[in-house]
Amino acid sequence: MEHHPLIKEFPDMADKIHDMKMNDAHFKRRMEEYEAKDKEVVHGETDGNFSDEHLETLKKERLALKDELYGMLKG
């Protein structure tokens, strides 16, 4: 049960992540949503108080946010 920060997911893009977080309000907002979703997933995995279905939904939502952020980084 560990966090999946973008910097860890895409270490080769660390500078671009920082730059976009500082200069692109939309990217920053979506990144904050990703980080909140990641914390929610870790909380659910650690405490075990979420149903398997709910946890899977959260993981899919986190993945969709990560894919969107990656697309923004590549674009």
Backbone torsions as a table, in degrees:
resi	resn	phi	psi	omega
1	MET	NA	91.7	179.5
2	GLU	-132.5	156.5	178.3
3	HIS	-71.1	156.8	179.8
4	HIS	-123.8	66.7	179.7
5	PRO	-64.7	148.8	-178.4
6	LEU	-56.1	-38.3	-178.3
7	ILE	-61.3	-31.9	178.0
8	LYS	-80.7	-34.5	179.5
9	GLU	-70.9	-36.8	-177.3
10	PHE	-130.1	67.9	-175.5
11	PRO	-61.5	-29.3	179.5
12	ASP	-72.9	-9.2	-179.4
13	MET	-111.2	17.7	-175.0
14	ALA	-55.7	-44.5	-179.3
15	ASP	-65.5	-41.4	-179.9
16	LYS	-67.9	-39.0	177.2
17	ILE	-59.1	-47.7	-179.9
18	HIS	-61.6	-46.6	-178.5
19	ASP	-61.2	-46.3	-178.5
20	MET	-68.6	-36.0	178.5
21	LYS	-64.1	-33.9	-179.0
22	MET	-81.3	-27.7	-169.7
23	ASN	-119.4	-5.2	-177.4
24	ASP	-127.4	105.5	-175.2
25	ALA	-61.5	-38.9	179.7
26	HIS	-65.3	-45.8	177.8
27	PHE	-59.7	-45.4	-179.2
28	LYS	-59.2	-44.9	-179.6
29	ARG	-63.5	-44.1	179.9
30	ARG	-67.7	-34.8	177.2
31	MET	-66.2	-40.4	176.7
32	GLU	-63.3	-37.8	176.0
33	GLU	-64.2	-41.5	178.3
34	TYR	-61.6	-46.1	-179.1
35	GLU	-63.3	-39.8	177.8
36	ALA	-65.5	-41.7	179.1
37	LYS	-65.3	-39.6	178.5
38	ASP	-61.5	-44.3	178.1
39	LYS	-61.9	-38.6	179.2
40	GLU	-65.0	-41.3	178.4
41	VAL	-63.0	-48.4	-179.2
42	VAL	-61.1	-41.6	177.9
43	HIS	-60.3	-45.0	179.7
44	GLY	-65.0	-37.8	178.8
45	GLU	-70.6	-37.7	-176.3
46	THR	-75.1	-47.8	-176.6
47	ASP	-83.5	-23.1	178.7
48	GLY	66.8	21.2	-176.7
49	ASN	-95.0	7.1	176.8
50	PHE	-105.3	147.6	173.7
51	SER	-68.4	158.8	178.1
52	ASP	-58.8	-39.6	-179.3
53	GLU	-63.9	-44.0	-179.7
54	HIS	-65.1	-42.6	179.3
55	LEU	-62.7	-41.5	177.8
56	GLU	-64.2	-39.2	177.0
57	THR	-62.3	-44.8	178.4
58	LEU	-61.1	-41.7	179.6
59	LYS	-64.6	-39.0	178.2
60	LYS	-66.5	-39.1	178.0
61	GLU	-65.4	-40.8	177.8
62	ARG	-62.9	-43.2	179.5
63	LEU	-63.6	-40.9	178.5
64	ALA	-62.9	-40.9	176.9
65	LEU	-64.6	-42.3	179.6
66	LYS	-62.6	-42.5	178.4
67	ASP	-62.8	-41.6	178.4
68	GLU	-63.2	-45.7	179.8
69	LEU	-63.3	-40.7	178.2
70	TYR	-61.3	-42.5	177.5
71	GLY	-61.0	-39.5	177.6
72	MET	-66.2	-39.0	179.3
73	LEU	-67.0	-37.8	-178.5
74	LYS	-78.0	-26.2	-176.3
75	GLY	-76.9	NA	NA
